[in-house]
Amino acid sequence: LTALKMDGLESASFVENYEEIVRALKVLYGKQILEVEKRYKFDEFHSAPLRGSDLDAKPLILLLGQYSVGKTTFIQWLLKRNFPGMRIGPEPTTDRFVAIMHGEEDQTIPGNALSVDAAQPFHGLNQFGSNFLNKFEGSQCNASILKNITIIDTPGILSGEKQRLGRSYNFTEVFEWFANRADLILILFDAHKLDISDEFREAIELMKGNDEKVRIVLNKADTVSVQQLMRVYGALNWSLGKVIHTPEVPRVYIGSYWDHPYQVEDLSKLFEIEQKDLLHDLLELPRNSSVRKSNELVKRVRLVRTHAYLISHLREKMPVLFGKESTKNDLIKNLEREYREISRISKIPLGDFPPVERMQRLLKDHDFTSFEKKSDRLLAQLDHVISYDLPRLMKLVAPKSEKVVTNPFAITPWIVTAEMKKTYDDIFYTLDPQNGRVSAEGARNILMNTGIPVPALRTIWEHVDFTKSGRLDSEEFALALLLTEIVKKGKPLPAVLPENFIPVSKRSKKKQQQRKPPQY
């Protein structure tokens, strides 16, 4: 196999305003959405409330395939090394879900411990109980690629009912949980085994709603001739067409993903091109992470709104005294009828409603009279989130095009944007400024809370106190907070402030004096 350079994948980075976007998502969810979820028991029907670790999580790659299709070898090829707990063989070797994560030292972490770690995004797995958590573990290793992504390896799927009955947990429900949170889902097939078992079919069908994340990998393609590969590729697409009910089959990457010479060299160029395309797909994950998180929150808010209307609608349909059980059974049996009524009255698209069969099963265990009544305030709050807050947030996510300056006398814009200034001003005005300025003591407390070393804070103060008055106006305060964020990202402070760092109103007052770079 011709070695492919994965340096680009290892150096893949998040967009510059990634932290700003994640912070905005947390604020929006905590202030506007979480209250609605709790009131209408969203977690009992769909998923647990989000935590900060869910939004901070690195992009997740989920692998799925039948046994011996090369999932573990594929991960080894990506990492360019072995990882703790890996086992490779022609027989089923992976009997558990494994989260391969970055760590300075190689170690395995039991699933029970991983699920209660506040810094990890796996707390939602507690709903599947100890039977599953005993079959879940984390594998930490110091591989460069894992600094920006996390990989989930899944148990190889066997044919027939025997394995399904032998599991002590519901595989498809667990897989659905991971699929809803994954940034990319790779389904691996062996060129010699294209059959799709019942459990494999169920897992693939659960990806409905996540179709844009799915990619197919046809592995071990160098073990067949060119003519055979053409037939295998056609048969794979035919099999997938019966399971994935979409007009087009997902992208299929053809190759042999291991560090061994090709058995059939005729298609080596094709395999290398396919591998580069796959690596490019992975390279885009960190860069597109903020887009994916925003998109997932949009989907969640739409589902929360639909759920709130449904629960309050069922509550209103219940009688006050008699016939509660028969009314409940009728509502569950004719849930699709209720969907249409809610859609007609509240103008909610039918496509926003959860699957009828699933909701019918979940509703059976609930007392409809315990449901909360309709809250016009909360529903208006969600409508505002969908109509105004989220579109405004998406402007942060959208790539910013650089403006071409054609006027040689144009003023260089200040590095602190209007959106950033508004955020900094909110903090500034909590300090009770007098005559438009905050005291040194007030500003000091805020700056110390950033955790920046005192020598760096001293340099920042010298940079931003343009009037040398020992008090900061809103522009100076905003610049100080921006410089603390630069230090947090590990970047050095400029010895002399560039022009675009200096507020426009301050540029004409006096030139900045040359200073030595800060010493750490």
N, C-alpha and C positions, 0 to 999 in steps of 0.2 A: 504493500500500500504506500503510495506516495504521501509523505507526511504533509498535512495541511497545517498552516500556521493559524493558531487560535489566539494570537496576541490581541487582535481587535476585540474578541469576545471577552478576554480577561480585563481589558481596559474600558469596557462599556460603562458608561456613566449615566446618571440621571440628569434630567434637564435642570438648568440653573435655578429655576424657581420651584423646584420639587418640594422643598421644605415649606415654602409659603403656601403651596396648593394643599399639601397634607394638613397643615395647620388650619386652613380655611374649611376643609372637609370636616375636621374634628369639631370645630366650633358650630358649624351648620348642623351636624348630626346631633350633638349634645343639646343644643338650645331649641331646635325646631322639630326634630323627628323622634327622638327617644321618648318624649312624653306621650306621643300618640301610640307608639309601640307598646308601652307599658299599659296604657289605659285599655287597649283592645286585645291584650294577650297575644301579641304577634309572635312571641317566642314559642308559644305552645302549638302553633300551627306551621311556622316556617323556620326561623332561625333565631338563635340567641342574640341579644343586643350586642352591637359592635363595641369593642374596646379600642383604646389607643393603639395597642399592639397589632390589631387587625389592619388599621390604616397605615401603620408604620412598616408593615411586613414587606419583605423583598418579593419580587415577582416569583410566582410559583409555577414550576413545570411538573405536570402530572403525567406519569407513564402508565399505559395500560396494554395488556397483551396476554395471550395464552402462554402456558409454560414453555420454556426453552426457545423463545423467539429472540433472545439476546438483549433483554432490558438491562440486566445488570452489567453486561459487557458494554452496552451502549453508554451507560453512566461512566464506566471506567474509561472509555474512550474520550468522553467529554472532560473528565477530571484530569486525564493524563496520569492517573495513579490509582491505586487501590484505596478503598475506604473501609472503615471499621465495620465488621459484621458482614461483609460481602461474601457470597458463595456463588460459584458458577458451576454448572453441570448440565448434562443432557436431561436429567430428571428434574422434577419440580424442586427448586432449592429455596426460593423466597416464599415463606409462609406467613409473612407479615407486611404491614405497611411500614416503610422506612422513610423518614425525612432526612435527607442528606443536606447538612448545613455547614456553614463556615465556622471554624474554631481554630484557635492557635495550637491546640493539642488534640491528637486523635483520641476519641472516646465515644462510647455509646451511652445513650441516656434512656432509661425506661420510659414507656409511654405514660404511666401514671404521673411521673415527675414532670414530664414535658407538658402535660395538659394543665398543670397548675402553675406553670412558670408564667408570670405576668408579662415577661418580655417576649414571649413567643405567641404566635397567633393560633394556638391549637386548643384554647380553652373550651371551644364549642364541641370538641370531641367527647367531653364528659357525658354528654347525653346518651352515648352508646354504651356506657357502663364499663365495668372492669373486664368483662369478657373480651371486648374489643381492645381496651387499653393494654391488656397483656399481650396483644398481637400487634402493638404499635411501638416503635422506638425511634430515637433520633441517632443519627450518625454524624459526628462532627469531625471534620478534617480540614487541614490547611491547604485547600486548593484555591487558586486565584479566582476561578470562575464563580466560586460560591460566595465571593464578597458581594455580589450583586444579584444572585438568584438562589432559590432553594429548589431542590429536586425531590419529588415524592415517588418512590418505587412502590409498586403494588404487588400483591401475590399473583403468581401465574395462575391463569384460569384453566381448569380442566373441563373435559366434556362430561355431560350427564348430571344426574341428580345426586350422586353419591357425595360429591364434594360440597354441594349446596347444603345437604342435610348435615354434613360433618362440621360445618362452621358453627361457632358459638355466637356469632353476631351476623347481622344482615349486611352482606358485602355491598349490595347495590346501594343501600342507604348511605353507607360510609363513603362509597365512591362518589355519590351525588354531592355529599357535603364538600369533598375536595374539589370536585368539578366546578361547583359554583364559585369557588375561591381561587381557582387556578387562572393564570394568565395564558397558559398554553397547554393543550392536551395532546400528547403524542400517543397514537395507537400503533403499536408495532405488530407486524405480521412477518412470519417466516415464509420465504419463497416456496418452501415445501409443505406448508400447513396453512391453508387458507380457510379452513372450516371455521364456522362461528357457532359456538355452543350456546345453549339457552341462557346461561348466566352472562356470557360475553355479550350476547344480543341485548339483554336487559340493561347492562351497563352502558352500551353504546346508545340505546334509546333514551337513557336518562340525560343525555347531553343536549336534548332539545332545549333551546333557549341559550345554549352556549356554542352554537354551531361555528361561530366565527373564531373560536379558540382551537378548533380541532385540526390536526394535521395527521397524515398517515405516513408511516415509515415502513417501506417494504425492505426488510433486512435480509442479509445473507444472499443478496442477488448475484454475487459472483460465483455461486455454486451451481448455477444453471447456464445453459448456452444462450446465445442471443435469441434464437428462435423460441426456445422454451420461455425466456423472460418475457417476450411479447405476449405469449399465451397466458402466463401467470399474471401479468399486469391487467390484461383484459378480464380474466376470471376474478381478480380482486375487485375491480370496479363493479363487476356484475353483482358480486356478493354484497358489497357495501351499498349498492343501489337499493337492495331489498330491505336494508336495516336503517340507513340514514335517508329519511324521506325528505330530501331536498332536491331542487332542480339540478344541482351540480354536486358531484362528489368532492370532498375536501382535497386539498393539495396532497399529492403522493410524492414522497422523496424515496428514490430508489438508490440502494447502495449496500455496502457491507461495512458496518460501523464497528470496526475493531482494528487493532494495530498488527495485522498479519498480511502477508502478500496475497494478492488476488489469485484465486484458483483459475478463473477465466479472465484473461487480460483484454479481451476484445472490447469491453465497454469501460475500461479504466478511466478514460476521459469523461464519459458521461457520469460515472460515479463521483469523480472529483468535483464536477460542476454541481451535482445534486447536493454533495456535502457542503459546499460553499454556500449554496442557497439556504440550506438548513441552518448553518451557523449564522447567516445574516438574519434569519428569523429570530434566533436566540439573541443576537446582538441588539435587536430593536426592543427587546423586552424592558430593560431598565429605562430606556429613553421614553418608551410609551407607557410606563407604569402609572404616571399621574393621569394620563388619559383613561386608562383602564379603571383605576380607582374611582374617578369621577363618573365614568359610565356605569360602574356597578352601583354607585350610590343613587344615580338616577333611576336605575331599574328597581332598587330597593324602595325608594320613595314612592314610585308608582304602585308597587305591590302593597306597601303600607297603606296608601290611600284607598286602594281597592278593598283591602282587608277591613279597614275601618268602616267603610260603607256597608260591606257585607255583614259584619258582626252587628252593627247597629240596626240594620234592616231586619235581621232575624229576630233581634230583641223586640222590635216594634210589632212583629207579626204574632208574637206569643199572646194568648188570652190571659186575662187577669186572674180568673178563678179556675174554671174547669176546662178539660180537654187539652192540657199542656202536652202530654206525652204523644197524643195522636197528631197534634199540630206539628210538633217537632219531627215526627216520623214523616209526615207529608212534606215538610220543608226540605228534609234531607233527600227524600225520594225524588222530589221535583226541583232539585237545586239548580239545574240548568234553566228552568223557568224563572227562578229568582234572579239568576244572573242577568237574564234578558230584561227583567223589570228594572233592576238597579241600573243597568246600562242605559235604558231608555230615559229614566228619570234623572239620573245624575250625570249623563253624558260621558260615561266611562267606556272606552273601547272594550269589546268582549275579549280581545287579545290580552288585556291586562289581568284577567281573572285566572286564578290557579286551576289546575286540572280538576274537573268535576269529581272523578272517582276518588282522588286523594282527599279532597275536602269532605266528601261524604263519609269516608272512613274516620277522619279525625273528629268530625262534628258529633259522631255518635256518643263520644265519651264526655260531652259537655252539657251543662245545664244552661239552656238558652236564656232563662230568666236571670241568670247571673251576669249576662253580658251587659256592657255599658251602653247607655242610650247615645243617640247621635249628639255630637258636640259641634255646633256650628263654628265655634271659635277654633277648635283644633283642625277641623276640615278646611277652614279658610286659611289657617296657618300652613297646612300642607300645600294647598293650591298656590299660595304665595311662594313657597319654596320651589315648586315646579315651574311657575310662570316667571319668577324674577330672580330668586337667589341662585338657582342652578345655572340659568343662562349667563348670569354675571360671572359665576365661578368658571364656566367653560371658556370665558375670554382669557382667563389666566392660563388655561391649559393650551389654548390655541397657540401655535408657533408665531412668534412676533417677527414680522418682516422688517428688515433694516431699511430705513428711509435713506434715499440717496440725496445728499446735500448738494444742491446746485448753486446756492448763494455763497460766495466766498466770505461774505460778511455776516453769515448766520451765527447765532449764539449757540454754543455747544450746550445741549440740554443737561440738566442736573441728573446725576445718577439715581437719586431718590425719586421714584415715580410717584404719581398722584396717589395710586393705591397704597403704596408703601407709606407715604406721608400721612395718609388718613389713619393707618394702623398705629404709627408712632405718635400721632397727635392724641389718640385715645389714651395712651399712657401718659403723655405730657400733661394733659389737663387734669389727671388724677392727682397731680402734685401741687395743685392750687397755685399756679404761677401768679406772680405779682408784677404788674406793668409789663406783661408779656414775657417774663423770664422766670425760670425756676432757680431756686437756691442751689449752691454747690452741695449742701447736705442732702437735699431731696434727690438730685441727679445721682449723687454718689451711691445712695442705697439701691437705686434701680440698676446702675452699672455693676455694682458688686454682686448683685443677684444673678448676673449673667454667667458667673463662674470664670471670667477671664482673669488671668494673672495680673497682679497690681502693676508690674512694670508696663504691661501692654495698655492697661487703663490709663496710666500716667501719660503715655504717648498719645493715646486717643484724645485725652483732655487737651493736651497742647495743640493738637490738630484742630479741634472744633471750637475752642474758646477764642474766636476771632477778635473780640474786643478786649480780651484779657481782664474782664470784669469779675471773673469767678462765678458768673451766672450765665445760664444758657437760654436762648430763645428757642422757639419750636424748630427752626431749621437746624440750629446747632445740635439740639437734642436728637433730632432724627438722624443726622449724620453720625453722631456718636453711637447710636444703636446699630446703624448699618455697619460701622467699622467693627463692632463687637461680633457681628455675624460673620464678617470676613475672617476674623481670628478663629472663630469656632470651626470654620471649614478647613483650618490648617494652613491658610494662606498668610503670608507676611504682610504687615502694615506697610504702606508706602512711606519712604523717607520724607518725601514732599508730596503733598496732595496734588493729584492731577487736576486739570481745570474742571473736568466734569464732576469731580467730587465736591468742589466748592459751590455753595449756593449762588445763584446768579446775582442775588442782591448783595453778596459779600465780595464779589470779584473786583469791583472798582475801588474798594476801600484801601487795600494795600496788598502788595505781593507777599506770597508765602515765603518764609525764610527757609533756607536749606537746613535740613536736619539729618543726623546720622540715622541709619536704619536701627530699629530697636534690637537690643541684645537679649537673648533668652538663655 
